[in-house]
Amino acid sequence: HPHLGTAVTASTGPTQTDFMTALYAAGNSITLVGSGNFSPQTAAFKAFYIVNSFVGMTMISLTLTYLMQIYNALQRRNTLALSVHGMSGDTGDAADLIGAVGPQGNFSNGYTHLAQLASETRAVKEAHHFYPVLVYFRFNEPYYTLSRLTTVMLDAVTLIKSGLDDGEFASLKESAAVNGMW
């Protein structure tokens, strides 16, 4: 602000020296180099404009990249929640999910589904470690809530471990898929 009109001047006409003009000149130098109504006149301010522009472009790029990562993590979380909801027959009941994964007690194909759920659950958990802001994203549909997703998944594992016969389903109960879901 104090150097407006001397070290930084307007490209056309007289240079206004009020605070809003200084704020405009500074904001313009953050986003682009060599554009706008103001230009630096001294070597120090020319270097400052270049550094300021580099920092500004870097921050914009980092912010956009971060927002894209948040969007992708949120989409993965919602996809997992919708999968669990659909696998439970749209009820959110873990018993229905187990019944769908192992119809008539046959878990031969269901193991693959459980392994996939375990893998997707790990990815969502790690996304929440990297991006804690994900907790604040909420949707109107209850099946997208993190609390419901967690409850259904933990209930399903509990039912598998406690409700299935130890002899007949021992391999499923001790499997990596069930442990991964837990």
Disulfide bonds with the S-S distance in Angstrom:
none
